[in-house]
Amino acid sequence: MSFLIKRNKIYHLCWYQGKKTCPVCNGKKIINRKKCTRCRGTGNVYQLCKKTISPDRQTALEYKTEFDRKFFRKELGLQDTKKTWASFVEEYLAYSKANKRPATYTIDLRTIKGFTAIINPYRFTDITSQKIEQWKQKRLDTVSPAQANKEFRHLKSALSKAVQWKYIDTNPAKYIKQSKIPKNPPRFLSKEELKRLLLLSDDKMKLIIQAFIYTGIRISELINLRWQDIDFKRREIIIQAHDNFQPKDYEARNIPTHDNLFKLLHPIKKENGLVFTNENKEKYTISSLEKQFERITKKAGIQKCSPHSLRHTFASHLVMSGIDLVTVKELLGHSTITTTMIYAHLSKPHIKKAVSRLNYGL
């Protein structure tokens, strides 16, 4: 924030804006083999800006109040160069919790706390491209490249918000690239694997597996599905918001209920409550359902399979049966066709078959 000084009977408004080379160490950071006490070993110091106001104290105070108000609301286009990383984290996480889905907020929280623990920045000026690369390399030592990329995207998004809020000029992560990941086709189960999986499952898990393969819903959508979301008259399942749950991209969608799934759900339908609950009649957590599913796949000898693989199974078998990618996109709830294109290779045999049916009578 700003402060007033009086020189030659005139009040001047002062604030810190931008940086300049430290006049003591001349940017060398070290003096006599010791860290410069003026810049604390950074080589730069905050630049003091001044503006002449008035010889009248009350006028100067009123101007300062208005200046601080506009500065706080970011109406002056000036940076808060003394903004600490800790205060930004508190502000950003509050913004994330209020504006993003709970799952996205959880990733923001984990990413920023992990970054802070490794880099431990005090001010924004401590965050450089080199520091971000250092953090990324340390994360790659403990997590998969896909997970490291996800966390990097969340950190980059947070820093972009800092630019928007005028705490920094440019995003230090702007030119950092994500780790390259081999593009493997999505893992989906064959009909034989599905039969083996269902054979080794109890009644509760059988219903869950069939809900996945006949609707293609996400695991978060399944554990939050309520009986009032199922329209038995129109035979549709509605994916919509409930309490703390929001569908991805905040968009509701309708999925036609397959006859096989309808026959399983109709006899046990209720007026309200969750459709799928654990053995204690409580809501599943994503991790608990994943662990339960993992035990069954190991018993069945099926490798590299998760509940999300059943979503891939739904989409892959649709495409292989000749359903176009646009329809698959709508059923899966993808925001763009680009995501659905991972199944494009499965449609090639059917494209050839379609062309072979042409008959011009020539």
N, C-alpha and C positions, 0 to 999 in steps of 0.2 A: 504494500500500500504506500501512499504518498506521505510526505511530511513537509512542514514549513520551516524555512530558515529566514532570518532577518539580516540583511546586509545593507548598510548605508541607509537605514530607515525604510527600506523597501522589503516587503515580504516576497519570497520566492517559493514556488511549489517545486518539490524535488521527488523523483521516483527513479527506480532502477529499471533500465530497459536495455537489453542486449548485452554484449560482452566486448571487452577489448583486451589486448595483450597486457599482462601484468607489468606495471612500470618498475617493480622492484627486481624481479628476476629476468625481465625482458622475454618472458615466454619460455625460459629454459627449465622452469619448475624446481630447479635445485640451486642453492647458493651455499658454497663452501661444504659440499657433500651432504647438505641437509635440505630437507623439504622446505620450500619457500613458505614462510608463515603468512605472507600477504595473500597469496592465491591458494594456499594449502596444497601445493604440488600439482595444480591443474594447468598452470601457465596462463590462465585468463582470470579476469575479475569483472564483476558486474559494472556496467557503465552508468554513472549517475547523470540523469537528465534534469534540467532546470527550466522553469518558466517563470518570468517576472509577473507578479500579480498586482499588488497595490500597496501603498503605504498604510492603508487602513486594515487593522487586524481582523475586524469582523467580516469585511469583504473577502479577505484572504481565506478565512475559515469557511465561509459559505462556498467559495470556489472549490476549496479542497473537498468539502462534503459532496458536492456535485460531481467532481472528478472521480472520487472513490466510488460513488454510486455507479457511474457509467463504466468505470474500470471493472467493477465487480460483475456487471451485466454484459461485459465484453462488447460495449458499444463504441469503444474508442479504437478498436483494431490493434490494441497493444497487447504484448505478451506479459504474462505474469512470470517473469524470469526467475523469481525466487520460489516458485511453486515446488513443493516437495513431492517426491514420488509417493510417500505414504498418504498424504492428503488427497492426491489424485486417485489412488487406488480406492480409498474410501468413497470418493465421489463417483468414480466410474462403476464400482460394484453396486452402488445404490441405483444408478441409472440402469445397469444391466438387469437387476432384479425386477425393476418396475416395467421395463420395456421388452424383455426377452422371455422366451419359454423357460420354465424351470430347469430343463435339461441343459439348455444353452448357458444359463446363468451358472450352473454347477461347473461347467467346463471353464467358463471365464474365471470363476473363483479358484479352481485348481491350478489353472495355467498361470495366473498372475501371482498367486502365492508361491508356486514353484519357482517362477522366474525371480521373484524377490529373494527367496531363500538362497539361490545360487549366485546371483549378481549383487544383491544387497545395495541397490542405488539409493542415494540420499536425495539428490535433485535430478531433474530430467537431463541435465548436462552430463550426468554420469552414465547415461544410456547411449551407447554408440553402436554402430553397425558391428564393430569387432566384439563388443560385449554380447550382442544378440547371437552372433555366430558361435561364440563360446558357450552360451547357454544351450543353443541348438545341438551342438556336438555332445554336450553332457547328457542331454535328453536321449540322444541316439544310442548312448551307451546302456540305457536301461529300458527304453521302450522301442516299439517298432517304428519304422520310417513313417507309416501311415498315421500313427498316433502323434509322433513328433510334428508332422505337417499340420495336423489338426490344431495342436496347441500353438504352433507358430502363427496360423491364420487368426486365432483368437487374440494373440498378443499384438499382431499387426493391426487388427481392428481396433483394439484399445488405444494404440498409439495414433491411429488415424483420428479417433475421437479427440485426443489431446491436441492435435493440429486444428481440428474444427473449433475447439474451445479456446484456441489461441494460447496454449501453454508452451507450445513449441512451433518452430517455423516449418520444419519438414519431418516426415516420418523416417526415423533411422532404419526402419525395416523395409523401406520402399524398394530398394534394389537387391534385397536378399532373396535368393531363390529357394524354393522348397526342395526337399530331397526327392530324387527320382525314384519312382516305384514301378517295377515291372507290371504291365497291365495284363493280368490274368483274367480269363473268362470267369463269370460268376459261378460259384459252386452250387449245383442243384442236385437233387436226389432223383435217381431213376425210379421207375415203378417198382422194381424188385427191392430196392433199398427201402422204399416207403412201406411196402408190405412187411418187411423184416422189422422195421422200426415199430409199426403198429402192433405187431405180434408180441413184442416184448414190453409194451406199455400197459399201464393199468387204465381203467375206464376214464379217469379224470384226464390223464395225459393223452389218451387217444382222442378225446374231444378237442383238446387244445391243438394237437397236431393237425387234425382235420380242419379246424377253424383257420389255421395258417394256410394250408395248401388249397383251400377252397375260396379264400378271400384275398390272400396276399397282404394282409394287414401287418403293420409293424408291431413289434413286441410291446412298445409303450401304448399303442392303440388297443391291443388285445387285453392287457391287464387293467385298462380303464374302461373297457366296454361294459355298458349297463343294459339291463333287459329292456328298458324304455328306448334304447337305441335300435332295437330290432323290430321292424314293422312286419309282423307275420302275415298281415293281409296282403300287402304289396310284395312280400318276400324280399325285403331290402334290409341291409345293415347300414346304419348311418354313423359315420365317424365324425364326432363333433366334440366341442369343448365341455369339460366337466370340472368344477371346482378348480384345482391347481393344474389340471391337464389341459393342454392346448394341442390340437393337431399340428403337424408340421406345416409351416407357411401359413398357419392360422386359417386354413381353408377346410370347411366340411366337405365330405363327399359321400355318395351313396354307392354301395356295392350290392349287386344282385345276389340273393342267397341261393346257392346251389342246392338242388333237390336232396342230395345226400346229407348236407349239413342241416337243411331244414328238418329232415326226419329225425335227426339227433337232438336238435334244440327244442322243437315244438312240444314234445312230451314233458319236458322239464321246465318250461317257461314259467316265469314269475312276473309279478307286477312291477317290481323295482329291485334295486340292488345290483351288485356286480355279477356278471355272467360267470366269470372264472375266479375262483378263490382257492387258497391252499387248504391243507388238511385241517387247519384251525379256523376255517371259514373266514379268513382274513385276506386282504388284498395281497397279491404277489408283488414282490419287488423284481426288478429286471434281473438282478444278479441271482436271486434265489431260483427263478424260473430257468435261467441259463444253466445253473449248476445241476438242477434236476434233469434237464434235457441232456446235458453232457453225460450223466451217468447212464442214461438209456442208450445213447449213441455208442458209448464204449462197449456196453454189453452186446450191442448189435454188430460191433466190429465196423462201424461207419466212421471214417476219419474226416477231419476238417469240416465238421458240420455243426452249425449253431441254429438257434431259432430263425435268424435272418436268412439262413440257407433255405428255409421253407418258403420264405417270401420269394427268393430267387426261383425256387421250384415252381411256384404258382405261375410266375411270369414266363419262365422258360418253356413250360409245357403248353402254355397258351400260344406262344410264338410258334412252337414246333407243330401245333395243330392248325396253323394257318391264320391265326388272328393277327391283324395289322398292329404295328407298334403304337400308333396313335391311340387305339382303343386300350392297349396295355398300359400306356401312360396314364390315361384317365382312371383306370382301375387301381393302379398303384399310388396315385396321388402325387406323381412327379410334377414339379413346377415347369420343367422344360423337357422337350423331347430328347435333349442331349443325354440326360441321365438314362433314359430308356434305351438308348442306342447300344448299351452294353449287351443287349440281347439280339442285336441285329444279325450277328453271324449265324444264329440259329434259324433265321428265316430264309437264308439263301437257297437251300434245297427246294423250299416251297415256291420261291420266286421263279426258279427254273421250271418247276412243274406248271406254274401258272402260264408262263410264256409258251410252253409246249402245247397248251390247250387252244392256242390261236388257230382259227380255221377260217380263211378268207374265201375258200372255195375256188382257189386259183389252180 
